[in-house]
Each structure stands twice: as C-alpha cells, then as structure tokens.
Amino acid sequence: MTRMRPMRSEDLEWVARSEREIREFAWGEIQFADSLAAGHLCRILEDGQKALGYAVVMQVLDEAHLLNIGIARAEQRKGLGAFFLEQLCEQMAQSGAASFFLEVAVGNAPALRLYQRLGFETIGRRKAYYPATGGGREDALVMKRDLSGC
Ligand SMILES: CC(C)(COP(=O)(O)OP(=O)(O)OC[C@H]1O[C@@H](n2cnc3c(N)ncnc32)[C@H](O)[C@@H]1OP(=O)(O)O)[C@@H](O)C(=O)NCCC(=O)NCCS
C-alpha cells in the first residue's frame, strides 16, 4: 500500500541520490539533513517495501511552504506525485495551515501541470529566481492553494 511516512536520517542517501537523478540543480544531502534538523515536515512516499518519493514542507504559522518534492524517475507518471501532494495538503491542513505556497520554475512543465491539476493558482512571479541550464537564470511562478476544503 502506498503511504507517507516521516523521513529519517537513514533515508538521506537515497533521497539525495534520487534528487540528483531527477533535477539538474539538485539539493545535496546536507540540505535535506538541515531540513530534518530544522523540524520541517520531511516525508517519504513508500509502497511498504521501497521509497518512491520525498518531500519537504516548512510551516510558518498558518502558511505551509513546499520546499521540495520529487518522485523517483522510474516511478513518475503513475499518479504518485498527485497522491503525495494531496496527502501533504491534508497533513498541513490538519497541522493548522490555511494556505499552501510553492515556487516552480516557469519551464518545469511536469511540476506546473501537477500543481495546476491539484488546485494551485499562480499569484506572482519571481524574476531570475532559479539557476538555468547554460548559466542563465529562470523565473519562478509563485503558486498558492487554499487548504480550507481539505
Ligand atoms: C513533478 C513530479 C513530482 C510529478 O510527479 P509524478 O508522479 O510524475 O506526477 P503524476 O503522475 O502524479 O502526474 C500528475 C499530473 O502532473 C502532470 N505531469 C506529470 N509529469 C508530467 C510530464 N512529464 N509532462 C507533462 N505533465 C506531467 C500531468 O498533468 C499529470 O497528470 P496526467 O498524468 O493525468 O496527465 C515529478 O515529475 C518529479 O519528481 N519531477 C522532478 C522534481 C521536480 O521538478 N519537482 C518539483 C520542483 S518545484
């Protein structure tokens, strides 16, 4: 059964390796370790036998901020990202968050489509927010979902 569980320090090597496989400008193991140490909501999506994905969410008062989400390359396009994000929304609503915010690179079509499908709306744009292939910078869209229905 696919379920979400807390990320542990034993997961960090797999998480960082998976991140390198799916993102050009990947977080290193140290950033995930710092997130655990900071008390952010760090979760692993697993099927009971193996890890399928990972996510980091920071909560500030009644705002949740998605800092990272990834589904292992071999597991993508199976509906897991949508399932995971919906679970995270429910968890954050239960933790008292009223809104869920995230940033996504304008060129990250899979993530953008996922977020739109899950009810996130674009509320702003940050110029040259992310490093881009070829040494340039890429804008980020700021997106928000109201968690009151969760
Ligand atoms: C973004 C990501 C988490 C999506 O995970 P996933 O498990 O593949 O997503 P799902 O299978 O649940 O797909 C949900 C919807 O997202 C969109 N989507 C997912 N992958 C897509 C792709 N490669 N191209 C276009 N749309 C895509 C589609 O709308 C899809 O619905 P559909 O399959 O019914 O058309 C995954 O692609 C990933 O880990 N990417 C690398 C890390 C990353 O970019 N994270 C986001 C940082 S902001």
The ligand as a Tripos MOL2 file, in Angstrom:
@<TRIPOS>MOLECULE
LIG
   48    50     1     0     0
SMALL
NO_CHARGES

@<TRIPOS>ATOM
      1 C1          6.7920   16.9290  -10.7200 C.3       1 LIG1
      2 C2          6.7620   15.4650  -10.2780 C.3       1 LIG1
      3 C3          6.8410   15.3960   -8.7440 C.3       1 LIG1
      4 C4          5.4340   14.8430  -10.7460 C.3       1 LIG1
      5 O1          5.3560   13.5170  -10.1960 O.3       1 LIG1
      6 P1          4.5670   12.3430  -10.9670 P.3       1 LIG1
      7 O2          4.3900   11.2400  -10.0100 O.co2     1 LIG1
      8 O3          5.2580   12.0350  -12.2480 O.co2     1 LIG1
      9 O4          3.1840   13.0630  -11.2840 O.3       1 LIG1
     10 P2          1.7810   12.3290  -11.5390 P.3       1 LIG1
     11 O5          1.9970   11.0130  -12.2270 O.co2     1 LIG1
     12 O6          1.0090   12.3240  -10.2680 O.co2     1 LIG1
     13 O7          1.1250   13.3140  -12.5850 O.3       1 LIG1
     14 C5          0.1940   14.2690  -12.1750 C.3       1 LIG1
     15 C6         -0.0040   15.2600  -13.2870 C.3       1 LIG1
     16 O8          1.1730   16.0330  -13.4170 O.3       1 LIG1
     17 C7          1.3830   16.3520  -14.7850 C.3       1 LIG1
     18 N1          2.6360   15.7300  -15.2350 N.ar      1 LIG1
     19 C8          3.4190   14.8530  -14.5500 C.ar      1 LIG1
     20 N2          4.5090   14.5330  -15.2780 N.ar      1 LIG1
     21 C9          4.3930   15.2140  -16.4430 C.ar      1 LIG1
     22 C10         5.2110   15.3080  -17.6100 C.ar      1 LIG1
     23 N3          6.3780   14.6440  -17.7070 N.pl3     1 LIG1
     24 N4          4.7970   16.1230  -18.6180 N.ar      1 LIG1
     25 C11         3.6370   16.8140  -18.5120 C.ar      1 LIG1
     26 N5          2.8140   16.7640  -17.4320 N.ar      1 LIG1
     27 C12         3.1950   15.9760  -16.4160 C.ar      1 LIG1
     28 C13         0.2040   15.8090  -15.5440 C.3       1 LIG1
     29 O9         -0.8240   16.7670  -15.5490 O.3       1 LIG1
     30 C14        -0.1760   14.6520  -14.6620 C.3       1 LIG1
     31 O10        -1.4760   14.2320  -14.8150 O.3       1 LIG1
     32 P3         -1.8130   13.2010  -16.0200 P.3       1 LIG1
     33 O11        -0.7870   12.0990  -15.9620 O.co2     1 LIG1
     34 O12        -3.2060   12.7560  -15.6780 O.co2     1 LIG1
     35 O13        -1.7100   13.9980  -17.2850 O.co2     1 LIG1
     36 C15         7.9150   14.6480  -10.9340 C.3       1 LIG1
     37 O14         7.8850   14.8840  -12.3380 O.3       1 LIG1
     38 C16         9.2790   14.9870  -10.3900 C.2       1 LIG1
     39 O15         9.7220   14.4270   -9.3840 O.2       1 LIG1
     40 N6          9.9930   15.8970  -11.0940 N.am      1 LIG1
     41 C17        11.3670   16.2570  -10.7260 C.3       1 LIG1
     42 C18        11.4340   17.0730   -9.4630 C.3       1 LIG1
     43 C19        10.6620   18.3600   -9.6040 C.2       1 LIG1
     44 O16        10.6900   19.0360  -10.6230 O.2       1 LIG1
     45 N7          9.9580   18.7090   -8.5080 N.am      1 LIG1
     46 C20         9.1820   19.9220   -8.4430 C.3       1 LIG1
     47 C21        10.0250   21.0630   -8.0290 C.3       1 LIG1
     48 S1          9.1010   22.5750   -7.9270 S.3       1 LIG1
@<TRIPOS>BOND
     1     1     2 1
     2     2     3 1
     3     2     4 1
     4     2    36 1
     5     4     5 1
     6     5     6 1
     7     6     7 2
     8     6     8 1
     9     6     9 1
    10     9    10 1
    11    10    11 2
    12    10    12 1
    13    10    13 1
    14    13    14 1
    15    14    15 1
    16    15    16 1
    17    15    30 1
    18    16    17 1
    19    17    18 1
    20    17    28 1
    21    18    19 ar
    22    18    27 ar
    23    19    20 ar
    24    20    21 ar
    25    21    22 ar
    26    21    27 ar
    27    22    23 1
    28    22    24 ar
    29    24    25 ar
    30    25    26 ar
    31    26    27 ar
    32    28    29 1
    33    28    30 1
    34    30    31 1
    35    31    32 1
    36    32    33 2
    37    32    34 1
    38    32    35 1
    39    36    37 1
    40    36    38 1
    41    38    39 2
    42    38    40 1
    43    40    41 1
    44    41    42 1
    45    42    43 1
    46    43    44 2
    47    43    45 1
    48    45    46 1
    49    46    47 1
    50    47    48 1
@<TRIPOS>SUBSTRUCTURE
     1 LIG1         1 GROUP 0 **** ****
